[in-house]
Amino acid sequence: MTSKIAEVHELGQVPATELLRPVVPKSDAERTQSRLKQDLKTSPIFFFGIVVVSTWEAYSNTAVISLFNGGPRSTIIGVFVAGVGAWCIVRSLASMAKKEPYIGAQYRWTKMYCPQGLNPLFWSHLQGWFTTWAWIVSASVLPYYTASQILGVVTLFYPTYVMGGWHIYLVAVAFMIIPILANLYARGALKWIELVGGGCHLLAYIVITAVLWTAAPTNTNDFVFRQHSDVPTGWTNEAVRTLLGMQATLLPLTAFDGTLHMSGEVKNPRERVPRAMTWSYGIGWIFLITFMFTFNFHIGDPAVIAAAPPGWQLILIIQQATKHAGATAFIMVLFMLTSLGAYFNGVASVSRLVWAFSRDRGLPLSRFLTQINPRFEVPLRAILLVAGSTLILLLLPVFSATAWNALLSLSTIALYVSYFMPIFFACLHRRKTGWSDIELGITEVVAVVWSLFVIGLLCVPPVLPANTPSSVPWSGPIMGMVGVVALIDWTVRGHREYTPVESHEE
């Protein structure tokens, strides 16, 4: 796509080119020479969105949260309340993408809509740091859980095997190899990879759901719809415990901006990217609702599931259904294929985000990270940065589970901050220029309120008293640390170098 952003902005009569100034300094003109190959059409980017969000797969790991607070009934409340809130966010982001579908869209939109008196470049730079590091941290989660699941399958055949931290690390590194190499060498087959990944996603869902409903023991309606958690967590207020249990269905409903960061490789992104975002989220939400009921009705003994290592919950539930190690292993391999596709998509998305933010000089060593490798036609150095960061981050659970959990808390809260900022500033802009679309305006207000609610909820300690490292909600402090680093970067070089380009011709 070679057209520049010259049309009148949909939120008012201010040209988008004016909102995106300052223009690229001539000394940085080389930034406009790097282009990604635009060859993805509707089906590949749609399946990309479904696989990168992976709602029902994520719930198989987060469902255990409700067993400590709220009980299964909290997930029923959560899946509908969180689903509507997240839908408002998706709808708001998609409306912006119809006019400005950018890689790294959130920090660009923050720059566009932030009032001039509030220093838009500063907030855009801060936004870019939050979004980038949220995705880099998120990219390390899937290898860890999948490695734990692989070793969990091993225990089916070798019951005396004891899983160790280094075992998870080495298996996680092995798991990363194929998606990383595919991101480098298989760029030409990207659309086929997305189609196959979407097919595996659907096939695994059908197989696992069918096995659980036909073979697994079934819990009572009272357990699923009325059961409270009786695990002592220090919280005595049942409403608070329900809100904490809602996180089990809230956490999987995120990462829908991953599709945005592939905008530079989509033909006609103004039409296809918003459509892919909304449809992939809607279908993912339906998958999550149906799988949540499937999981809750066939969870078995909650105490056993709650005590299982991370990622083992689904293994135990399938094993009690099949009662056969080989059958369980086969089904879990099918499930892990969806994880393989999701990690491939995650690396593709975050590497494009790192590349775009570097091209805008948002990160240190930006000039090094901004090049597109002519042989592979991908941002090679950004991909290697993501892979290297994951290798380092995966060392944390080897030495400290508390440090690992503290880091994981960053990903979701930082993503919701990245959703909140551009939508909030867009609301301010609409208030100034006029609300031409009342329905969209209400949707954006709900999205802002929901984002703030999620950010606050993720800062609530899951157990009381919160006087030990393992009980402290580290999301707020970790976010603060990222903000401090971003502020230092802004002070040292960002205020001089950071300049979101007028048009990347994406």
Buried (B, 14 or more C-beta within 10 A) or exposed (E): BEEEBEEEBBBBEBBBBEBBEEEBEEEBEEBBEBBBEBBBEBBBBBBBBBBBBBBBBBBBBBBBBBBBBBBBBBBBBBBEBBBEBBBBBBBBBBBBBBBBBBBBBBBBBBBBBBEEEEEBBBBBBBBBBBBBBBBBBBBBBBBBBBBBBBBBBBBBEEEEEEBEBEBBBBBBBEBBEEBBEBBBEBBEEBBEBBBBBBBBBBEBBEBBBEBBBEBBEEBEEEBBEEBBBEBEBEBEEBEBBBBBBBBBBBBBBBBBBBBBBBBBBBEEBBBBBBBBBBBBBBBBBEBBBBBBBBBBBBBBEBEBBBEBBBBBBBBBBBBBBBEEBEBBBBBBEBBBBBBBBBBBBBBBBBBBBBBBBBBBBBBBEBBEBBBBBEEBBBBBBBBBBBBEBBBEBBBBBBEBBBBBBBBBBBBBBBBBBBBBBBBBBBBEBBEEEEBEEEEBBEBBBBBBEBBBBBBEBBBBBBBBEBEEEEBBBBBBBBBEBBBEEBBEBBEEEBEEBBBBBBBBBB
